[in-house]
């Protein structure tokens, strides 16, 4: 009987994918097969086709747009959008920012997906150490892909927004005051104030957006509290907009300077014109649980 050795990865590739045979549910072959599959699945994300020119341009445009916020700059102020609805190109701008946000979320989701594959392969090697020589090379290559995805996602997030979110986390709860603008809310004024602060600070803390992009959450709280009442409604929204501005202003005044713009970014390394300074004026965020953002302003 002849005996010869072949690399484990090559042996996996030679396995027949059509053969089936019955196994007991407690068979040790089942978890071993699952572990082999967890390592072999890393190859799905290796040696993929590079991004084409259209993808690179879309990535660059998304980074340029999100540098100013998650929504077109001229509609970020809640309650001041009526005059903008008829502007030429309004819908086109909205679509541009929608695409940019979708692209950023796609980058984040893909990055997290790759991490999950790497984690499963690590567990497979921990359970079956003899898989390590085969898995090591694949994991090393996937780590390089992960780093490229991290840099691509980071280009779509503004460091200043993350600093602002961190600053909101340490804020003290503001004290309610008897401003005349609260009169329309009656006995619900203080409760509405506290709920508005909770909603705004919660969303801002877990976000990568501008702090102003969360004003809509305050607007919604006040509208829900007022219901169908009209008396005092404009005054209530005005005083809460001012309150939100007061919550934001000291945070910006006491924040350290944001890190300098990144160089050698993902799309800069793939497009020769990307090193030129951006001149177009035109949203932003990473959290461990995915995307957290307030509802968008009304178009």
C-alpha positions in Angstrom: 0.0 0.0 0.0 1.4 3.3 -1.1 1.2 6.4 1.1 1.8 10.0 0.0 1.1 13.4 1.5 -0.7 16.3 -0.2 -1.5 19.8 1.2 -4.7 19.9 3.1 -6.2 22.7 0.9 -5.5 20.6 -2.2 -7.2 17.6 -0.6 -10.3 19.8 0.2 -10.4 20.9 -3.5 -10.4 17.3 -4.6 -13.3 16.3 -2.5 -16.3 15.2 -4.5 -19.2 17.6 -4.0 -21.8 15.2 -5.4 -21.4 12.2 -3.1 -23.7 11.8 -0.2 -23.9 9.3 2.6 -25.9 9.0 5.8 -24.2 10.0 9.1 -25.3 9.8 12.7 -26.1 13.2 14.2 -23.3 12.7 16.8 -20.7 11.8 14.1 -17.4 13.6 14.6 -17.2 14.0 10.9 -20.0 16.6 10.9 -18.3 19.3 13.0 -15.0 18.6 11.2 -16.7 19.2 7.9 -18.2 22.4 9.2 -14.8 23.6 10.4 -13.2 22.8 7.0 -16.0 24.7 5.3 -15.5 27.7 7.6 -11.9 27.9 6.5 -12.5 27.1 2.8 -15.2 29.8 2.6 -12.5 32.5 3.0 -11.5 31.8 -0.6 -14.8 33.5 -1.7 -13.4 36.9 -0.9 -10.0 36.4 -2.3 -8.7 37.2 -5.9 -11.9 39.1 -6.8 -12.1 41.4 -9.7 -10.9 45.0 -9.0 -13.3 47.9 -8.8 -14.0 49.4 -12.2 -13.8 53.0 -13.2 -17.5 53.7 -12.5 -17.3 52.2 -9.0 -14.3 54.4 -8.2 -16.0 57.5 -9.4 -19.1 56.7 -7.4 -16.9 56.1 -4.3 -15.2 59.4 -4.8 -18.4 61.3 -5.3 -19.9 59.7 -2.2 -16.9 60.8 -0.1 -17.2 64.3 -1.4 -20.9 64.5 -0.6 -20.7 62.9 2.8 -18.0 65.4 3.8 -20.8 68.0 4.4 -23.4 65.8 6.0 -25.9 63.0 5.4 -28.3 65.2 3.5 -28.0 68.2 1.1 -26.7 71.2 3.1 -29.6 73.5 2.2 -32.3 71.3 3.7 -30.7 70.4 7.1 -32.6 73.1 8.9 -35.9 71.6 10.0 -38.9 73.8 9.1 -37.1 75.7 6.4 -37.5 73.3 3.5 -40.6 74.6 1.7 -38.8 77.2 -0.4 -36.2 74.6 -1.5 -38.7 72.0 -2.8 -39.0 73.8 -6.1 -35.3 74.4 -6.6 -33.7 73.0 -9.8 -31.9 69.8 -9.2 -33.4 69.4 -5.7 -34.4 65.8 -6.4 -31.1 65.0 -8.1 -29.3 66.2 -5.0 -31.4 64.0 -2.8 -30.7 61.0 -5.0 -27.0 61.7 -4.9 -27.0 61.7 -1.1 -29.2 58.6 -1.0 -26.7 56.8 -3.1 -23.8 58.0 -1.0 -25.4 56.8 2.2 -26.3 53.5 0.7 -22.7 53.0 -0.6 -21.3 53.8 2.9 -23.7 51.4 4.6 -22.8 48.8 2.0 -19.1 49.3 2.8 -19.8 48.9 6.5 -21.9 45.8 6.0 -19.3 44.1 3.8 -16.5 44.9 6.3 -18.5 43.4 9.1 -19.3 40.4 6.9 -15.7 39.7 6.2 -14.9 39.9 9.9 -17.6 37.3 10.6 -15.9 34.9 8.1 -12.5 35.5 9.7 -13.9 34.9 13.2 -15.5 31.6 12.2 -12.2 30.4 10.6 -10.4 31.3 13.8 -12.8 29.2 15.8 -12.4 26.3 13.3 -8.6 26.4 13.8 -9.0 26.5 17.6 -11.2 23.4 17.5 -9.0 21.6 15.0 -5.4 22.8 15.3 -4.2 20.6 12.4 -6.1 23.0 10.1 -3.8 25.9 11.0 -1.1 25.4 8.3 -3.8 25.5 5.6 -5.8 28.3 7.2 -2.9 30.6 8.0 -2.3 31.7 4.4 -5.9 32.2 3.6 -6.4 34.3 6.8 -3.4 36.4 6.1 -4.7 37.3 2.7 -8.2 38.0 4.0 -6.7 40.3 6.6 -5.3 42.4 3.7 -8.7 42.5 2.1 -10.2 43.5 5.4 -7.8 46.4 5.8 -8.6 47.6 2.3 -12.3 47.5 3.2 -11.7 49.4 6.4 -9.9 52.2 4.6 -12.6 52.4 2.0 -15.2 52.7 4.7 -13.1 55.2 6.7 -13.0 57.5 3.6 -16.8 57.8 3.9 -16.8 58.8 7.6 -15.7 62.2 8.9 -13.5 62.0 12.1 -15.0 65.3 13.3 -18.4 63.7 13.5 -17.1 60.9 15.7 -15.5 63.4 18.0 -18.8 65.2 18.3 -20.6 62.0 19.1 -18.0 61.2 21.8 -18.5 64.7 23.3 -22.3 64.3 23.5 -21.8 61.1 25.5 -20.3 63.0 28.4 -22.8 65.8 28.5 -24.9 66.5 31.6 -28.6 66.4 31.2 -29.8 70.0 30.7 -32.2 71.6 33.2 -35.7 72.5 32.2 -36.6 76.2 32.3 -40.0 77.9 32.1 -39.5 79.5 28.7 -42.7 81.1 27.4 -42.2 79.1 24.2 -43.2 76.0 26.1 -46.7 77.4 26.9 -48.4 75.5 24.1 -47.3 72.2 25.6 -49.0 72.9 28.9 -48.4 70.3 31.6 -46.4 68.2 29.1 -43.7 70.8 28.7 -41.1 69.3 31.0 -41.8 65.8 30.0 -41.4 66.8 26.3 -38.2 68.6 27.1 -36.7 65.5 28.7 -37.9 63.2 25.9 -36.5 65.5 23.3 -33.1 65.6 25.0 -33.1 61.8 25.4 -33.9 61.2 21.7 -31.4 63.8 20.4 -28.5 62.8 22.6 -29.1 59.0 22.1 -29.1 59.3 18.3 -26.2 61.8 18.3 -24.1 59.5 20.6 -24.4 56.5 18.3 -24.1 58.3 15.1 -21.5 59.4 12.5 -23.6 62.3 11.3 -23.5 66.0 12.0 -25.2 66.9 15.2 -27.6 69.1 13.3 -28.8 66.1 11.4 -30.6 64.9 14.5 -32.8 67.9 14.9 -35.6 66.0 13.2 -35.8 63.7 16.2 -36.5 66.7 18.4 -39.0 68.0 15.9 -40.9 64.7 15.9 -41.0 64.6 19.7 -42.5 68.1 19.9 -45.0 67.4 17.1 -46.2 64.2 18.8 -46.6 66.0 22.1 -48.6 68.8 20.5 -50.8 66.5 18.5 -53.5 68.4 16.7 -53.1 71.5 18.8 -52.2 74.6 16.8 -52.0 77.2 19.5 -48.4 77.7 20.5 -47.1 75.2 17.9 -44.8 77.6 16.0 -43.4 79.0 19.3 -42.7 75.5 20.7 -40.8 74.4 17.5 -38.8 77.6 17.6 -37.8 77.3 21.2 -36.8 73.6 20.7 -34.7 74.5 17.6 -32.9 77.1 19.7 -32.4 74.5 22.5 -30.9 72.1 20.1 -28.5 74.8 18.8 -27.6 75.5 22.4 -26.8 71.9 23.0 -24.5 71.8 20.0 -22.7 75.1 20.3 -20.6 74.4 23.5 -19.7 70.9 22.2 -18.0 72.4 19.1 -16.4 75.2 21.1 -14.6 72.8 23.5 -13.7 70.1 21.0 -10.1 69.3 20.0 -9.2 69.9 16.4 -10.2 67.2 14.0 -7.4 65.0 12.5 -6.1 66.3 9.2 -7.6 64.9 6.0 -6.5 61.4 5.2 -4.0 60.9 2.4 -3.5 57.8 0.3 -7.1 56.8 0.8 -8.8 53.8 -0.9 -10.0 55.7 -3.9 -7.0 58.0 -4.1 -4.8 55.0 -4.7 -7.0 54.0 -7.7 -7.6 57.4 -9.4 -4.9 59.8 -10.5 -7.2 62.8 -10.2 -8.3 62.1 -6.7 -5.3 63.9 -5.2 -6.6 67.2 -6.5 -8.4 69.3 -3.7 -12.1 68.9 -3.8 -14.0 72.1 -4.6 -17.6 70.8 -4.8 -19.7 71.8 -1.8 -22.0 69.2 -0.8 -23.5 63.8 5.0 -21.4 61.0 7.5 -20.7 57.5 10.7 -19.1 53.5 12.4 -20.9 51.8 15.1 -20.4 48.2 16.2 -24.1 47.5 15.6 -24.5 49.1 12.2 -26.2 52.2 11.0 -27.8 54.5 13.6 -29.3 57.7 12.2 -32.3 59.9 12.8 -35.1 60.0 10.3 -34.2 62.2 7.3 -35.7 65.7 6.9 -38.9 66.0 4.8 -38.2 66.5 1.2 
